[in-house]
Amino acid sequence: MRKEHKSKTGGLTAAGRRYFKRTQGSNLKAPVTGKVKRGSKAAKRRKSFCARMRGMRKRQKPSNNTGKDRLSLSLKKWKC
């Protein structure tokens, strides 16, 4: 994946999502970053994402857990 497909604040850019749709047929959605209504589809999506990624963080090496790594950035962006 090229640099322009990665967001500096974590996750993929719109160009990155288009790239994956074109190459792998994935239908990736943008992150849920704003305020959401409790119980809404977006809130459930955020909750699910945060649960999965926190599980990955537990298995991450302490040396990789710097706050600047891709996982930390995405958790921050999703407000986990």
C-alpha positions as CSV (number, residue, x, y, z in Angstrom):
1,M,0.0,0.0,0.0
2,R,1.3,3.4,-0.9
3,K,1.9,6.3,1.4
4,E,-1.0,8.4,-0.1
5,H,-3.4,5.6,0.8
6,K,-2.6,5.9,4.5
7,S,-4.0,8.8,6.7
8,K,-1.5,10.5,9.0
9,T,-4.1,10.4,11.7
10,G,-4.7,6.7,11.4
11,G,-6.6,4.5,9.0
12,L,-7.1,4.9,5.2
13,T,-7.8,7.9,3.1
14,A,-10.6,8.0,0.6
15,A,-8.1,7.2,-2.1
16,G,-7.0,4.2,0.0
17,R,-10.5,2.9,0.3
18,R,-11.0,3.3,-3.5
19,Y,-7.7,1.4,-4.0
20,F,-8.9,-1.6,-2.0
21,K,-12.3,-1.6,-3.7
22,R,-10.5,-1.6,-7.1
23,T,-7.9,-4.3,-6.3
24,Q,-9.6,-6.6,-3.8
25,G,-13.3,-5.8,-4.2
26,S,-13.6,-4.6,-0.6
27,N,-16.3,-2.1,0.3
28,L,-14.6,-0.3,3.2
29,K,-16.4,2.5,4.9
30,A,-15.0,5.7,6.5
31,P,-14.3,5.7,10.2
32,V,-17.0,6.8,12.6
33,T,-15.4,9.9,14.1
34,G,-18.3,12.2,15.0
35,K,-20.9,12.2,17.7
36,V,-23.4,9.4,17.3
37,K,-26.8,8.5,18.7
38,R,-26.7,5.7,21.2
39,G,-27.9,2.4,19.7
40,S,-27.5,3.7,16.1
41,K,-25.8,1.7,13.3
42,A,-22.8,4.0,13.5
43,A,-22.6,3.5,17.3
44,K,-22.7,-0.2,17.0
45,R,-20.0,-0.1,14.3
46,R,-17.8,2.0,16.5
47,K,-18.3,-0.3,19.5
48,S,-17.5,-3.4,17.4
49,F,-14.4,-1.8,15.9
50,C,-13.1,-0.7,19.3
51,A,-13.6,-4.1,20.8
52,R,-11.6,-5.8,18.0
53,M,-8.8,-3.3,18.0
54,R,-8.4,-3.3,21.8
55,G,-8.0,-7.0,21.5
56,M,-5.2,-6.5,19.0
57,R,-3.5,-3.9,21.3
58,K,-3.3,-6.4,24.2
59,R,-1.3,-8.7,21.9
60,Q,1.0,-5.9,20.7
61,K,4.6,-5.8,21.8
62,P,5.3,-3.0,24.3
63,S,8.0,-1.7,22.1
64,N,5.5,-1.2,19.3
65,N,3.0,0.6,21.6
66,T,4.4,4.1,21.2
67,G,1.2,6.1,20.5
68,K,2.5,6.8,17.0
69,D,1.9,3.3,15.6
70,R,-1.0,2.7,13.2
71,L,-3.1,0.9,15.7
72,S,-2.8,3.6,18.3
73,L,-3.6,6.3,15.7
74,S,-6.7,4.4,14.5
75,L,-8.0,3.9,18.1
76,K,-7.6,7.6,18.7
77,K,-9.4,8.5,15.5
78,W,-12.3,6.3,16.3
79,K,-12.4,7.7,19.8
80,C,-12.0,4.3,21.5
